[in-house]
Amino acid sequence: MPVSMQSVMKESGVAFGTSGARGLVSAMTDRVCYVYARSFIQYCEKNYKCDRTIAIAGDLRPSTERILKALVKAGEDSKWNVTYCGRIPSPAIALYGLDKHLPTIMVTGSHIPADRNGIKFNHPNGEITKADEQGIVAEAVEFDEGIFGADGMLKAATALPAVEKSAEEVYVKRYIDFFGENSLNGLTLGVYQHSAVGRDIVVKVLEGLGAVVKPFARSETFIPVDTEAIRPEDEQLARDFTHKDFVDAVLSTDGDSDRPLLADDVGMWLRGDVLGILAAQALGIKRVATPVSCNTSLEKSESFEKIERTRIGSPYVIAGMESLVEGDATVAGYEANGGFLLQTDVTLDGRTLKALPTRDALLPMLAVLYKVRKEMIGVVDLLKKLPRRFTLSDRLKEFPTAISKEKIAEIAEKNLGEKLFGGIAGGKLVSVNTVDGYRMEFDTKDIIHLRPSGNAPELRCYVESDARPRAAELLSASLKLMEGWRK
């Protein structure tokens, strides 16, 4: 009897979030991952014209290899060829799929801790949409349950195929060709490598562009670097590194290298939504889609002819970008975590970069550094040109999603925003946005935004103010209040 995707999701608790399916490693058994992959393959067979080949890749967390082997088995049992592209960034496997017109799967938990993992799907034309997710969930798979033990693990794991190295090579070449081999000559750049899957690729690209590169803090233990909630130890690490080593900037990424971290010459990490604005300006983008949580300097800069504010998550940003495509207008999107999506081709100094409508860490950092080198200025000089608005965000970990949703719904239904947060913001509530979560703007121009994470049991808080210290106060006070909701 066929096994429905819905039943597997319900039994395991592994469900789609804002960017693929995520769950505890203990819940993501070989059987669960196998059914997800088979369902995705069946969905692609019905809805997309493509050869019976799927490409897969993964990040560096401990559970990734086991899950990759389950995907290989799923491909083989679907009578499909499986191309293994190795441990490469999420945008690199997505680019490979777009170039070859193949569906792809990336095994990654992105920034979340190593006790969790995930599976990110791309159909032959790009990232899956929310409608695609519904189609995948509606599938049912017929297979031999005997291949799995009582623990849901394969009795005989399939070996991984030889690595197809062209996926990495094409991704590296994409940026060296676009920006030019000598475009970063004269820059000295630090690369915080930790356990990011693209750690060596970042170095390779920067050196290919002519920069002097100083890698540091490589780790063989997985470190959950979250570009949207930067850990104090990562902030200190960047400051310490720049204090002892002269560099023009420091670069890093999250675990699957689709979200960037860029710091100035004193080790101050840029917020991802600020980096997005600077990158869009550097590339000459005309229209931008970005989530409602992102810095309002975007509008205040008056650099763009049209802006679309969306829900949080790349599928929503992609939908927003698609709505902005018109004539020859260049369109891009970015998220608060810094991931930059290119919806249309873009031309810079006579060289054209093809569209890549999925989160990418390299493009925004390279675009900003290209402008810095060309204008002979520092990263901080670009920051000074933006309207002074500061965003900060953090999250309460291990916060049950059900409680988050219940509390936010209560605040909305009973209009408790001003009562609960008016004292923190020091003013009256003037507007509320419920596009994604509960976003409050006060007459002090302070913004406090609450939202359950779509990827993990976390309650997130985003704040914005005219001064960085004030934003820090807002965030600290809001998190302290929210902590009491656990009870």
N, C-alpha and C positions, 0 to 999 in steps of 0.2 A: 504494500500500500504506500502511495506517495506520502512524503513527509512535507507538511506545509512550512513555509518560511515563518509564518505567523506563530505557529506552535513552538518552533525552535526559539524564537525571540522571547516568547512568554516564559518558556521553561528555563531559559538561561539568564534572562535579564539583559542580554546583549542586544542593544537597540541602536537605531540611527540617531545621531546627535546632529550638531551643526556642520560636521565635516566627516561623514562616514560613520561606520558602526564602531562603538567603543564599549569596553567592559573590562572587568577584572580578568587577569590572566587565568585564574582558576575557573572562571565561567566560560572563557573562550577556548573550549576544548577543540580538538581536531575536528570532531563531528560538527560542532557549531560553525566553525570557519569553513569547513567543507560544504555545508548546506548553503551558507551565504554565497560562496563562490559559484556553486552549481546554479543557484537561483539567478545570480547576476549573468552568468553565461547564457542560460535559457532566455532571459529577458533580452539580451543583446541579439540572440538568434532571431527573435520575433520582431525586433524593432529597428535593427540597424544592419545595413548591408556591409559585410566585412568577411574576410577570410576566417577560417576556423582556427584562429591563433589568438592567444592572449599573452600579454607581457606582464611580468610581475617584478617587484623590487621590495626592499625593506630597509628599516632603520637599524640602529645598533643595539637596541634593548635586548636583554637575554632571551625573551620568549619569541622573538621574531623569526628565527630560523625554523623552529618547530611549526609555526603557523604557515610559513612559506611552503614547507613540505606538504602540508595539508592542502594548500592551494594547487600545488603541482598534481597531487592525486585527483583533485576535483577536475582539473583540466583534462587529464588523461581519461578519466571515466566519462567525461562529456564528449570524448573523441575529438578533442581539440589539441593543437600543438601548444606547448608552453615555452615561452622565451623568458629566461631568467636574466634580468639586467643588473643583478648584484645589489650591493648596498649603496644606493644613490639617493639624491634628494627627491622629494615628491614632485617638484616641477620638472625634473629631468625625465622621470618615467612618464609623466603626462605629455611632455613634448615628444617623446619617442612614439607614444601612441597616436598623437595627432599627425606626426609625419608619416607614419606607416598605416594610418587609418585602422588602428587596432584598439580594442578595449584593454584597459590596464588596471592592475590592482597594486596599491602600495600598502604594505603592512607597516603601520606606524601608530603609536599613541601620541605622536607629536610631543607636546610639552608635559604631558601628565606623567605621574610617577611610574616606575618600572613594574609595579604590581598590576598595572593596567596596560592594555594594548588596543589596537584598532585596525580596521581595514577600510581603506579609502578607494572608492571606485571611480573610474573614468570610462565613459563610453567612447566610441571612435571619434566623436566630435568634441569631446571635452568632459568637464566634470559632470557627474550626474546631478540632475535637478531634484527638487522635492517630488515632482511628478514621477521621475524615474524611480525614486525610492519606493513610492507607493506600488509601482509596477513590479519591482523586485520582491517586495514583501508579499505580493499576491501570488507569487510562484509556489509550486510544490515540486519536490524532487523525489524521484524513485531511485533507490540505491540499495546495495547489500549492507544491511546493518552489521553483518558478520565481520566486516573489515575493522570495526571498532570494538574495543574492550568495554567492560562495564564502566570504566572511568571516562569513556568518550574519546579515548586516544586511539590513534591508528595502531593496529597490532604489528604492522610492517610499514614503517615510514618510507616514503619514496625519496630517493636521493635528489638533490637539487641539480638541475642541468648545468653545463658549463656557462660561465658568465658571458653575456653578449655585451662587449665593451663599447660598442658604438653609441649606446644610449648616453653614457657619460661623455664620450668624445664630442658628440653633437651639441650637448648642452654647454660644454666649455667653449667650443668654437663659436657658438651663437654670440657670446658676449665679447670675445676677443675680436671677432670680425666687425661687430657693430661699433664698439668704442674705439678700436684701433690699437695696434700693438704697442705704440709708444704713448698712449693717451694719459697714462698715470706716471710717466717718467718724473722723477724728482720727489715723489711722495714716499714716505716711509710709513708703513701700516702694520699695526698689530692685529693678530687674529687669535681670538679666544676660542680655542678648538673644543674643549671639554669632550662630550660624547656625541656631538652633532655628526650626522651621517655625511654631511657635505664639507666636513672640516678640511680635508685635503683638496677638494675641488675649489674651495674659496681661495686657498693659497695658490693653486695652479692658475686660476683665472687672473688674480692680481699680479702675479709674476709675469703672466703672458701679456699683461697690459703695461708692463714696464716698472711696476712699483717694487720697492724693497720691502720684503715681508718678514715680520717677526712673529712666528707662531708661539703660543704659550698656553699653559694649563691644559694639556691634553690628558684625557682621562679614559681608562679602560672600564671604569664603572659608570653606569648610566646616571647622568645628572639631569633632572627635570627642569631645564631652563625655560621659564615662561616669559616670553617677550612682553606680555601684557601685565605681568605682576613680577617685576624683576626682584630677585632675592637680594637682601642686604649684602650677603657674601659676594655676589657677582658685582654689585656696585663697588664694593671695597676692592675687589680684585682688579677691576679696570683702573681705579684710581692709583693703586699701588704700582701697577704695571707702567702707567704713563709717567709716574713719578721717577722711576728708575731708568726707563727707556724712552728716549725722544721718539715720538711718532706723531704723524699728522692726524691720525684717527685710529679707532679700534673697531674691528668688525667681528660679528659672531652671528649665530643662528640658533633656532630651537632644534629639537631632536631630529626632525625630518627635513630640516633646512628649507622650509617654505616661509618662515617668518624671520625677519632680520633684526639684528641689534647693531646699531652704529653709535659710537661714542666720539666725542670731540677730542682735542689733543690733551685734555686734562682728565679724560676718562669719565666724562659725564654722558651716560647713555641717553640718546634721544628717545622720546616717546614715539611709538610706531605711527600714530596718526599725524604727528608733526613731520616725521620722515616721509610719509605719504604725500603730504602737501609739497615738500621740497622736491621730491622726485618728480611729481607731476609738473611742477614748474620747470625743472631742469629739462624735461623731455618735451616741453611745449604742448602738453595735453590741454585740450579745450573743454572737455566735458568729463565730469567725475561722479562716480557712484561710491558712496561710503555709508557705513552704518550710522544710526542716529547717535551712538555713543561717542563718536569721534569729535575732535577739537573743532570749535566753531571758527577758528582762524581761517578755515577753508573758505567760508563765505566772506569773512571780514577782509581777507587779502585782496578780493576783487580780481583774482587772477584767472577765473574760469567763466565761460559763458553760460554754463548750465551745470547744476548740481542736483543729484538724486540721493536722498537720504533713505536708507533701507533698514530692515531688520539685521541683526547680527548673524553672521555666517556667510561663507563664500557663495552658497547657492543663491542667497538673496542679493548679494552684491552683483553676481553675474546677471541675474534678472534685471537689476537696476541698470547695469551697463548696456544690456541689450536694448532697453527702452530709450537709451540716449543715442544710439547709432542713427545717424542721419547725414546723408551727403558725404562730404569728405572730412567731417569733424573727427578728430582723434579722441578716443574714449578709453579711459582707464578707471580702475577702482582700487581701493585699498581698505584695510581693516585696522582697528585699533592696535592689533598685534603686529602691524607693520607689513603683513603680506600684501604684495602689490600684484594686481591683475591687469593684463594688457588686452583689451577687447579688440582693438584695431591695430593695423600696422602703424609704425611711427618712424618718421625720418628725422635724422639729426646729422647736420653737417654732411649731407649728401649720402649717408648710409642708412639703409632701411632695416628695421627690426620687425620680424613677423609677429603677429599677435600670439599671445599665450594667455588665454583667459582662465588661469588658475593661479593660486597664491605662489609668489616667487620671492625669495629672500635676496637674491643677488642683484636683480635689476634696480631696485630703489637705492641700494647702497652705492652701486657703481654709477648711477646717474648723478647722484649728489657729489661723489668724488670727482667725476668727470668735470662737473661745473666748477668745483673748487679749484681743480688744477688749471682749467682753462682761464679762469678769472684771477688766478694767483691770490686767492683769499683762503680763509679758514672755514671750517664747518660752522663755527660759532658766528661768523659774519653773515651767513645765510639765515641763521636763526634770528639774528637781530632785525632782519628785514620783515619778519612776520609780526602781525598784531600780537600783543602780549596777552595770550590766553594759555593757561596751563592746565593740562589734564593729568590725573593720576588714577590708578585703579588698583584694586587688590581683591582678595576673596577669602571667605571663611571656608576652610577645607573640611571635608567630611561632614558637610551640612546636607541633610537629606533633601532631595529635590522636592518631595511632596510638601515638606514644611515651608520651603522657600516659596513655592507657588501659592500655598494657602495664605501665608502672611501677606504677600504682595497683593493677592486678590482682596484680602480684607482691607488693606490700606486704600485700594482703589474704590471699593464699594462703599466704604464709610467716609471717604474723603479725609483720611487721617494724615495726609502728607505734611500739611503745615503744622498740625498738632505735634507730630513726632519729630519732624526735621526743621521746623521753622526756627527753633532756638539755636540749632547748629548752624544754619545758614544766616541767622541774624536778620531775618526779614520775612516778608509775606510771600506766599506762593502765588505766582502770576500765571504760570502755565504748566500743563501736564501733558506728556507724550507717552502713549501706551503702545507705540508701534512694536516695541520689544521690551518687556519689563515695565518699569514705572520710572519715568524720567521727570524730575521736578526742577523747574527754574524759578528762582526767587527774585524779588525786586532789587536785591543786592548784586544781581548778575551771577550769583553762584548757582551751580547746577549739581544735583545729586541724582544719580541714576542707579536703580536696583534691578538685578536680573539674575535668575537662576542660570547656572552654566548649562549649556546643551551637551557637554561632553563628559562631565564628571559631577559627583555630588558636592557641588560648591555653590555658594551664594556670592555673587560678584557685586562690587560697588564701584561705580565710575563717578568721578567728580571733576568739576572744572571751575576755575576762578581766574581773576586777573593777576594773581601773584602766586608763585610756587609755594611759599610758606602757608598761605591761606588755603591752598588746595590740599596741602598735607594735613592741616588742621581739620578740614572738612572730612577727609577720608578717615582719619583716626577716630574722630568722634562718631562718624556714621557706623564704622565697623564695631565700635564699642557698644553702640545701641543695638545693632543687629545680632551681636553675640548673645544677647539676652533672649533672643527668639528661639534658641535651641531648647529652652526649658518647656 
